[in-house]
Amino acid sequence: MSYVLTLVASDEAHPITKSHIKEIGKIIDFYNLSFTAQPVWLAQTRAVDLGISDKAQGALIAHLHEYLAAFKIDLFCNAVERRRKKLLLADMDSTIVSSETLDELAAFAGIKDQVAEITRRAMEGQLDFHDALRERVKLLKGLGEDKLQETLDATEINPGARTLIRVMKAHNATCILVSGGFTFFTGAIANELGFDHHFGNHLEIKDGQLTGQVMEPIQDKHAKLACLNRYVGELGIHTADVITIGDGANDLPMLKTAGLGIGYHAKQTVKDEIHNLIQYGDLSAALYAQGYSSQQIGNV
């Protein structure tokens, strides 16, 4: 099987140069790998494919990440076979959108810091997700239903998200938004960006107020993985045809199962286990990781 390293610069101020490629050649040689072809520029100075003689293992990936960090260049290692993915599963909070919607909702109750700390620990894998979600929702008991809309109105889409969904759908990929957050938000975000389906948790609301309860079953990391497997079966594809993107511990099973799992500005627990990371750029980097060129991206 053939493999490719893809470098993606974070912005025009940090271009990829021939010097970077030359140094990477020296690094992979130390690990007994070599380039198999001339560099293929997907976007001039912004994104480049480097064919390599075998799959890059963990120690090499870590070495490359360390070298490229000073230049704010993201790195991906991918098999050439089935590189263009047919199914995308994306987390919502801190991935497709810039905020944690539950934390922002808690701001209306004056307890954002308290809730955000629980969220942080849950996303680092330090707390049971079910217990952490129930605890945070319980703190919102009595909050007016109207605050959901106010939170949604203030929610910002992360850079590159619209481009990612637009291009993948233009190439007939199915796009699913999967979240441990709430369907009030996933439905709106999915509709705005053009996702085919969305999944999240349901908040219980009575008489225009949150009851402090989240309805069962809770959508957690197992539900995200089950969603991946369900659509792989329904679409008649292989897990190698799947790309997943997320930032927290709740995303790890789907990130590790997909043919291309990408950690987006991820928590340390994800960085420790996932090699393909968008650390500096925006979500459009996930298109370059699949071999799309700037021309193909711009023509959609």
GIKAVEN-V782192 format. One record per run of one state. SS is the DSSP state (H for helix, E for strand, - for the rest). FROM is the first residue (numbers start at 1). LEN is the number of residues. If there is no record, write none. Layout:
SS/FROM/LEN + SS/FROM/LEN
This chain:
-/1/2 + E/3/7 + -/10/2 + H/12/3 + -/15/3 + H/18/13 + -/31/4 + E/35/1 + -/36/4 + E/40/4 + -/44/3 + E/47/6 + -/53/5 + H/58/12 + -/70/3 + E/73/7 + -/80/7 + E/87/4 + -/91/2 + E/93/1 + -/94/3 + E/97/1 + -/98/3 + H/101/7 + -/108/4 + H/112/12 + -/124/5 + H/129/10 + -/139/5 + E/144/1 + -/145/1 + H/146/9 + -/155/2 + E/157/1 + -/158/3 + H/161/10 + -/171/3 + E/174/9 + H/183/11 + -/194/3 + E/197/10 + -/207/2 + E/209/7 + -/216/5 + H/221/15 + -/236/3 + H/239/3 + E/242/5 + -/247/2 + H/249/9 + -/258/2 + E/260/5 + -/265/3 + H/268/4 + -/272/5 + E/277/2 + -/279/6 + H/285/4 + -/289/5 + H/294/5 + -/299/2
